[in-house]
């Protein structure tokens, strides 16, 4: 497992870098695929947010899924400890789900691909409501206006310029982000 430790708005001392590599590598033993793990330390210099001054984000791509956790604390070590624990829990949870999915007796039919109904899929993932609506082409600016009008954090729309489906969303920094397919 390759662990990359970096910082934003702060510096990471050598001992903290080693500790982060050790903790993340220990958690990464759950999936022994040798993937890359990105550990980012950041510091907020706002005295009003002293309790959450340091933030640690851990991100990796393993078993075809992206696992991302973040934690904030008054101390960088405390934030790292909490984030590493969350990271290990997420990896365990993902592995358990993958194992349970492969062990379902209904999926063991010979020469037949498993077919799950839409209702079964909704129940398995806890989907409580499904919406369907006609999408008319619009520009990202119109989509931003629609998103603000309905009060959602994201908006799925058909881009009038490219003809592709896109997602417009609110970022944590207050700006808007746009996700487009390649």
N, C-alpha and C positions, 0 to 999 in steps of 0.2 A: 504494500500500500504506500503510495506516494502522498505525503502530507505537505501542503504548501501553506505556510503561515505568513500573513502580511498584515499591515496596519493601515488605517485611514484616520487622519487627524491625531495621530499619536505614534509613539515608537514602542516596539515590543522588546523588552530585555531578553537576553540570551537564555536565561534560566526559564522564563515563561514560554519561550519558543520550544525549548526542549520538553517542558511539561505538557504543552499542547500536543506536540507530536506523539508523546508517550500515551496520553489519555485517548487521543483519537485513534491511534494504532490499536490500542487495547479494545476499543469499541468496534473497530473495523474487523476484528477477527471473526465476527459473525458471518460476514460475506468475505470469503477469502479470494476475491477476484482481482486483487492488486490494482484497484481503480485509484483515481486521483481524488483527494479530499482537499477542499479549500477552507482554511480557517482564517476569518477576518476579524481583527480587533478594531474597534473604533471607540472614540472618546467624545463625549459631549462636554463642551466647556461652559454650559449654562449652569449657574449656581442653583437655580430653582429645581434642576433635575439631578441633584447630588445623589439621590438614592439609586438612580439608574444611569450613573455617569459613564460606565464602561459597558459596551455591548460586544458580544461575540456571536458571529454567524458561522455555522459549519454547513457546508454544502458538498454533496457528492452525487455521482450518477452510478448506480449499481443495480444489477439485475433488470435493466431496462427501465428503472424508475429513478426519479430525482428525489433525494432526501435532503431536506433543508430544515435546520433548527436555528433558533436564535435565543439569546438570553441576555438580560441586562442586570447589572448589580452595581453596588457602590465601589467594588474592587474588581480589578481585571481577573484575578484568580478565582474569585467567587463566581463571576460570570462564566469563566471557562469550566469550572466544575459543574455548574448547572447545565450548560450547553452540552457538555460531554455526556452527562447522564441522559439528557433528552435524546441525544444522538443515538446512544446505545439502545434506548427504549424503542425509538423509531425503527432502527435496523432489525431488532428482534420482532417487532410487530409485522414488518414487511416480510421477513422470512417465514413467520408463522402463517401469514395469509397465503404466501406462495405454496407452502407445503399443504395447507388445508385445501387449496384450490385443486391441487393435483391428486388429492386423496378422495375426492367425492365419488361415491359409488355410482352415481347416475351418469358420470362422464366416462365410464369404462365400457361402453358399447363397442363391439368389434366392427371394424370397417365402416364406422359411421362417425361423423363429426358431431360433437355435442351441440345441441341447439337449445339455447335458453330463451324463454319467452321474455318479452319486454317487461312484463310484470315481475317475473322472478329476478331479473337484473335490478329493477328498482328496489325490491325488497332487500336484496343482498347488500346494496350500498346505502340503504337508508334514504332513498329518494322519496320525498313525500308529495311532490307536486311536479307535474310536467306541463310546460307551456308550449303551445304551437301558435305561430303567427306568421303572416305573410311579410316578407322583407322587401321593401322597395329600395332601390339603389339611392345612396346618399353620400355626401362628402364627409370626411372626418370632422369638419367643423359643425355640420348639421347633426352628426352623431353625438358630438360633445354637448350640443344644445339639448338634444333629446334625453341624454343621460342626466343632465342637470334637472330637466323638467320632471323626470320620473323619480329622481332622488336615489339612483343606484350607484354602486361603486364601479360598475363596469357596464359596457353596452356592446352587444354583438350586432354587427350590421354588414350589409353588402356594399362594398366600396364602389361608387359610381365611376371612378377613374380607372380602376384596374379590373373590376368585375369579380373580385375575390372577396371571400368572407373575412372580416377583420374583427378584432376586439379592441375597444377603447377602455382604458381603466385609469382609476386614480392611483397615483404612486404615493408612497409614504411621505415623500418630500412635498406633497401638495400639487405637483405637476400632473399632467396627463401622459399616459403611455399608450402606444399603439402596437398591437401584435398583428403582423401580416404573415401569411404563409409564404414559403420560398417558391 
